Amino acid sequence: MEKEDIKKILTFTIKEKEIIRELNLPEEIFLPLFFSVRFGGGDWSVNKTLKS
């Protein structure tokens, strides 16, 4: 991993923490959203045992 890539990841992580702090809400509420943004797609907040 290049130095610039690490720098971008750290900057993004700091911004995530700032948003959580500013909204004064529990971090676990935002994890599904941040996982989706960071890792793309996915249904992080959906219960896998539910049938459609």
N, C-alpha and C positions, 0 to 999 in steps of 0.2 A: 504494500500500500504506500502510495506516495505521500509526502508531507502535506501537499495541498489537499488531498483527499481527507486526511485525518483532520486537518484544520476545518474543512467544510462540515464534517460530521460533528465535531465539537461545537462549532458555531450553531448548528441546527439544534443540538441538544440543549445548549444554553437558552436559546430562544423558546424552546418547549417549556423549560422550567420557568422562564419569565412569564409566559402566558398563564400557566397554572397558578403562579403566585398572584398575578394581577387580578385574576378572576376569583381568587380565594376559595377554590373548590378542591376537593380531594383529587390527588394525582391519578388514582385508579379509574376515574371517570374518563380521563383523556387517553389512557393507554390504547384502547381500541382504535381511536382516531389516529393517534401518532403512529401506531404500527401500520395502519393502512397507508398513511402518507409515506412513511419511511420505507416500508418493504413492498408496497404496491398491492392493490387488490385485497383479496381475502375477506373473510367474514368474521373477524376477530371477536365481535360482540354477539354473535349468534350462537345459541345453544345447539350443539351438534346433535343432541338427542331428539330434537324436534323434527317431526315429519311434516313435509309440505303437502 
